[in-house]
Amino acid sequence: MGLLAFKDAAHLVSRTGLGAEWDVIKQLEGRSKQEAVEWVLNPKLSTLKSAPPMTPWLKLEPMRLTDMKSRNSAWAISQREGKRLQAWWVEQMLATRTPFLERMTLFWHNHFTSSIQKTLQPSLLYQQNLLLRRHALGSFAELLQAIARDPAMLVYLDGHQNSKDKPNENFARELLELFTIGRGYYREPDVKAATQAFTGWRVDYQTGKFVIRPAEHAGGQHTFLGKTGSFTGDAIIKILLEHPRTAENLTEKFWLAFVSNRPDQVLIRTWAQQLRQSSYDIKGLMRTVLNSDAFWMPANRGTLVKSPVELVIGTVRMLPYPRESTQEMLNLCRLLGQELFDPPNVKGWKGGEHWISTQTLLVRNAFLSKLSRGNLNEKVASGVAIPDVPAEQLVEWLLPVKPLKPLPETPGARRLVRSLLLDPAFQVT
């Protein structure tokens, strides 16, 4: 395996980080691909910012269950604290030394969606974020078991209301459709059987913690995906993990997030089989993806549209422009269609070409135009600086493919960088 040229290192950093940061690219340039991938997959620990003040479950939840005035007050508190939580994550992404972990946490946040507007419990969403971080590169099997017990998820998908006397199918349906095997591989009786298995999985009213209440569990024999038994929730999860479509579904999501917008179904099935054989080792799957010929193929570069987080956070991490305020960055991400802790629905953000519309493209260009008016010679808090290198290398650094617009004829790094930021090729990675 050959050593990484500069443009190859830039490709790896852009796809796995938050912005193609110059110093990181230079650290990986000249290493073997395998060594560089291991460097990405095994980052040094980075300090997590302290959590913002949030009202605990026991104080906030009773307010939502009493009179209208208390309910309105609870809603106002959750919205205010939700904004703080969003700002906390933006500031974490700006400051982190391990952007790959943030990117993986964001990947799982979009796979296992929960929102402020539905849960009205920012403290639970914070705990869910910590859960996603802990399992981000661990075992998907363990992550799935943990998310099924996660209080924010139980509230978001009404699992905490699922009892033998009043079954609620929301969590069971999304477990099958979105988290594991996907549409076309289950029937309505399977949803009902899974619903029965998860009855009694609740959130303790006093603590806001997960609890199983056996008295609320529906016993009896049920048939799920061709298997018959008296199932618990854990048994349902085990059956789903054994199903080939769970690994295939997950692997395809990784392909679309890290490789290209054109899935190779043969390769995806091969990787999925390896994933199942590894007991759903996420880091192992990422190692396979990042070492694959498909990941490094020139035809697959510039095929992924940058998400709003990648565009906004990534650009300000890369370049020495004066930064927008945290609130302005949050507002930009919202206008561009990606509001942290508040995805549009249970399916999360569609991503890909859906990030781009006539309206969002105008906002993207306005942001980059405004940002690049800053003084490139001005040292800012991030400590980054524009590298003193030939123009050709600046192009390789900032664009994954050749620029689509003519470069400025007048020389100068500041002018060139502004031109590259406003080139359509900067919108992709």
Secondary structure by P-SEA (a helix, b strand, c coil): cccccaaaaaaaaaaccccccaaaaaaaccccaaaaaaaaacccbbbbcccccccccccccccccccaaaaaaaaaaaaaaaaaaaaaaaaaaaccccaaaaaaaaaaaaaacccccccccaaaaaaaaaaaaaaccccaaaaaaaaaacaaaaaaacccccccccccaaaaaaaacccccccccccaaaaaaaaaaaccccccccccbbbbccccccccccccccccccccaaaaaaaaaacaaaaaaaaaaaaaaccccccaaaaaaaaaaaaaaacccaaaaaaaaaaccccccccccccccccccccaaaaaaccccccccaaaaaaaaaaacccccccccccccccccccccaaaaaaaaaaaaaaaccccccccccccccccccaaaaaaacccccccccccccccaaaaaaaaaaccccccc
